């Protein structure tokens, strides 16, 4: 497998913080924000981590399915954040 620095990376988010994190890692990447509607039901997931993981996965899949991404990206990164109050 090629080193990560050689991969064509797409970030499926327009989050300034996520862009900053990837830049801090000295990675070259393209930003293509996901249009996945964040309407998953929280009650379908036993813990918040599962909800966040599914949202991130769906965001990445939405972008990865686009024809222009299928031919130009090696990896699509999706992410999500949740705040939990105990």
ChimeraX commands (.cxc) that place a marker at each C-alpha (Angstrom):
marker #1 position 0.00,0.00,0.00 radius 0.5
marker #1 position 1.27,3.49,-0.78 radius 0.5
marker #1 position 2.14,5.84,2.06 radius 0.5
marker #1 position -0.73,8.09,3.09 radius 0.5
marker #1 position 1.08,11.09,1.62 radius 0.5
marker #1 position 0.62,9.57,-1.85 radius 0.5
marker #1 position -3.09,8.89,-1.51 radius 0.5
marker #1 position -5.67,11.11,-3.17 radius 0.5
marker #1 position -7.69,12.12,-0.11 radius 0.5
marker #1 position -11.15,13.69,-0.03 radius 0.5
marker #1 position -12.54,15.23,3.14 radius 0.5
marker #1 position -16.33,14.89,3.11 radius 0.5
marker #1 position -16.72,17.95,5.33 radius 0.5
marker #1 position -16.38,21.71,5.13 radius 0.5
marker #1 position -15.60,21.93,8.85 radius 0.5
marker #1 position -12.77,24.41,9.40 radius 0.5
marker #1 position -11.53,22.35,12.36 radius 0.5
marker #1 position -11.31,19.15,10.32 radius 0.5
marker #1 position -9.51,20.99,7.53 radius 0.5
marker #1 position -7.09,22.37,10.11 radius 0.5
marker #1 position -6.41,18.89,11.54 radius 0.5
marker #1 position -5.56,17.42,8.14 radius 0.5
marker #1 position -3.36,20.41,7.30 radius 0.5
marker #1 position -1.53,19.94,10.61 radius 0.5
marker #1 position -0.77,16.40,9.40 radius 0.5
marker #1 position 0.76,17.89,6.22 radius 0.5
marker #1 position -1.71,16.00,4.05 radius 0.5
marker #1 position -2.86,17.14,0.66 radius 0.5
marker #1 position -6.60,16.72,0.26 radius 0.5
marker #1 position -9.67,18.01,-1.50 radius 0.5
marker #1 position -12.71,19.26,0.42 radius 0.5
marker #1 position -16.03,18.00,-0.93 radius 0.5
marker #1 position -18.75,18.60,1.66 radius 0.5
marker #1 position -21.31,15.86,2.11 radius 0.5
marker #1 position -24.99,16.52,1.55 radius 0.5
marker #1 position -26.07,13.56,3.68 radius 0.5
marker #1 position -29.08,14.69,5.71 radius 0.5
marker #1 position -28.26,14.20,9.37 radius 0.5
marker #1 position -31.66,12.82,10.25 radius 0.5
marker #1 position -30.77,9.46,11.75 radius 0.5
marker #1 position -32.87,8.66,14.79 radius 0.5
marker #1 position -30.81,8.77,17.98 radius 0.5
marker #1 position -33.06,6.06,19.42 radius 0.5
marker #1 position -31.80,3.58,16.79 radius 0.5
marker #1 position -28.35,3.59,18.38 radius 0.5
marker #1 position -27.61,2.18,21.84 radius 0.5
marker #1 position -24.72,4.59,22.49 radius 0.5
marker #1 position -23.75,8.00,21.14 radius 0.5
marker #1 position -20.55,6.60,19.63 radius 0.5
marker #1 position -22.58,4.32,17.34 radius 0.5
marker #1 position -24.69,7.27,16.18 radius 0.5
marker #1 position -21.61,9.36,15.39 radius 0.5
marker #1 position -19.91,6.49,13.56 radius 0.5
marker #1 position -22.96,5.87,11.38 radius 0.5
marker #1 position -23.31,9.57,10.54 radius 0.5
marker #1 position -19.63,9.76,9.59 radius 0.5
marker #1 position -19.90,6.61,7.49 radius 0.5
marker #1 position -22.97,7.88,5.66 radius 0.5
marker #1 position -21.32,11.24,4.94 radius 0.5
marker #1 position -18.28,9.50,3.48 radius 0.5
marker #1 position -20.42,7.11,1.42 radius 0.5
marker #1 position -22.51,9.96,0.03 radius 0.5
marker #1 position -19.40,11.69,-1.28 radius 0.5
marker #1 position -17.63,8.47,-2.35 radius 0.5
marker #1 position -20.59,7.48,-4.56 radius 0.5
marker #1 position -20.27,10.60,-6.68 radius 0.5
marker #1 position -18.87,9.70,-10.11 radius 0.5
marker #1 position -16.19,12.41,-10.02 radius 0.5
marker #1 position -14.95,11.12,-6.66 radius 0.5
marker #1 position -14.97,7.46,-7.69 radius 0.5
marker #1 position -12.40,8.23,-10.37 radius 0.5
marker #1 position -10.28,10.72,-8.44 radius 0.5
marker #1 position -10.01,9.61,-4.80 radius 0.5
marker #1 position -8.24,6.81,-3.01 radius 0.5
marker #1 position -9.83,7.56,0.35 radius 0.5
marker #1 position -12.82,9.58,1.53 radius 0.5
marker #1 position -12.86,10.76,5.13 radius 0.5
marker #1 position -16.21,11.33,6.82 radius 0.5
marker #1 position -16.58,12.58,10.36 radius 0.5
marker #1 position -19.17,13.69,12.87 radius 0.5
marker #1 position -19.23,15.10,16.37 radius 0.5
marker #1 position -21.63,14.66,19.24 radius 0.5
marker #1 position -21.69,16.14,22.69 radius 0.5
marker #1 position -22.94,13.86,25.47 radius 0.5
marker #1 position -24.06,15.18,28.81 radius 0.5
marker #1 position -24.07,12.61,31.60 radius 0.5
marker link #1:1,2 radius 0.2
marker link #1:2,3 radius 0.2
marker link #1:3,4 radius 0.2
marker link #1:4,5 radius 0.2
marker link #1:5,6 radius 0.2
marker link #1:6,7 radius 0.2
marker link #1:7,8 radius 0.2
marker link #1:8,9 radius 0.2
marker link #1:9,10 radius 0.2
marker link #1:10,11 radius 0.2
marker link #1:11,12 radius 0.2
marker link #1:12,13 radius 0.2
marker link #1:13,14 radius 0.2
marker link #1:14,15 radius 0.2
marker link #1:15,16 radius 0.2
marker link #1:16,17 radius 0.2
marker link #1:17,18 radius 0.2
marker link #1:18,19 radius 0.2
marker link #1:19,20 radius 0.2
marker link #1:20,21 radius 0.2
marker link #1:21,22 radius 0.2
marker link #1:22,23 radius 0.2
marker link #1:23,24 radius 0.2
marker link #1:24,25 radius 0.2
marker link #1:25,26 radius 0.2
marker link #1:26,27 radius 0.2
marker link #1:27,28 radius 0.2
marker link #1:28,29 radius 0.2
marker link #1:29,30 radius 0.2
marker link #1:30,31 radius 0.2
marker link #1:31,32 radius 0.2
marker link #1:32,33 radius 0.2
marker link #1:33,34 radius 0.2
marker link #1:34,35 radius 0.2
marker link #1:35,36 radius 0.2
marker link #1:36,37 radius 0.2
marker link #1:37,38 radius 0.2
marker link #1:38,39 radius 0.2
marker link #1:39,40 radius 0.2
marker link #1:40,41 radius 0.2
marker link #1:41,42 radius 0.2
marker link #1:42,43 radius 0.2
marker link #1:43,44 radius 0.2
marker link #1:44,45 radius 0.2
marker link #1:45,46 radius 0.2
marker link #1:46,47 radius 0.2
marker link #1:47,48 radius 0.2
marker link #1:48,49 radius 0.2
marker link #1:49,50 radius 0.2
marker link #1:50,51 radius 0.2
marker link #1:51,52 radius 0.2
marker link #1:52,53 radius 0.2
marker link #1:53,54 radius 0.2
marker link #1:54,55 radius 0.2
marker link #1:55,56 radius 0.2
marker link #1:56,57 radius 0.2
marker link #1:57,58 radius 0.2
marker link #1:58,59 radius 0.2
marker link #1:59,60 radius 0.2
marker link #1:60,61 radius 0.2
marker link #1:61,62 radius 0.2
marker link #1:62,63 radius 0.2
marker link #1:63,64 radius 0.2
marker link #1:64,65 radius 0.2
marker link #1:65,66 radius 0.2
marker link #1:66,67 radius 0.2
marker link #1:67,68 radius 0.2
marker link #1:68,69 radius 0.2
marker link #1:69,70 radius 0.2
marker link #1:70,71 radius 0.2
marker link #1:71,72 radius 0.2
marker link #1:72,73 radius 0.2
marker link #1:73,74 radius 0.2
marker link #1:74,75 radius 0.2
marker link #1:75,76 radius 0.2
marker link #1:76,77 radius 0.2
marker link #1:77,78 radius 0.2
marker link #1:78,79 radius 0.2
marker link #1:79,80 radius 0.2
marker link #1:80,81 radius 0.2
marker link #1:81,82 radius 0.2
marker link #1:82,83 radius 0.2
marker link #1:83,84 radius 0.2
marker link #1:84,85 radius 0.2
marker link #1:85,86 radius 0.2
view
